[in-house]
Amino acid sequence: DTVMTQTPLSLSVTPGQPASISCRSSQSVLETDGMTYLHWYLQRPGQSPQLLIYEVSRRYSGVPDRFSGSGSGTDFTLKISRVEAEDVGVYYCMQGRTFGQGTKVEIK
Amino acid sequence: QVQLVQSGPEVKKPGASVKVSCKTSGYTFTSYGISWVRQAPGQGLEWMGWISPYSGNTHYAQRLQGRVTLATDPSTSTVDMELTSLRSDDTAVYYCARDRHGRYGSSWPEYWGPGTLVTVSS
């Protein structure tokens, strides 16, 4: 089974500063149809997860453009260009039906 | 708008079974897959299984195979998740989520339910 490894596991960020989360897969996630089904979710405290980014780099409806996704093969990154207070929570990457361990983002 | 309403919290004894319901609305029930994901207290997300309301096809996480069953009731646009032989480490919040597409291999959870807490304790 594919293992998704996120780093770091926690992040403390000053508002207005950038943040970056890495997600590495134990094997290539490029599918035979040429697509890469790598997605990012944010779970705010006490809430259900919400979709942020799908298919590596496509921002979901309503997601601010300070969020961006990139990567290919086995290495993927979620970037927040300027962290805001509402961005706190745990971020998960997901490939296929496997989640990463999650990265907790806090505000300094 | 898409809505997923889940049944209420459950407290079960070890060895018992639990059924959690997910009533959907706001879209064509048979056009999208439904995933189930659980989250133990203070832990990450664990995918449990998927069902196609169109075909009834299911896929289950290997570690839960034989204990988890998903089923649909098209008459009420509801998906049920049953987990048997409960253990203390099954204590978790259980989420249903409507997938982006109806095809298992190329879809992912898009809309999430509020979650149902299942507590397993003697």
Interface residues (C-beta under 8 A of the other chain):
Chain A: D1 E31 D33 M35 Y37 H39 Y41 Q43 S48 P49 Q50 L51 Y54 Y60 V90 Y92 M94 R97 T98 F99 G100 Q101 G102
Chain B: S35 V37 G44 L45 E46 W47 W50 H59 A61 Q62 Y95 A97 R100 G105 S106 W108 P109 E110 W112 G113 P114 G115
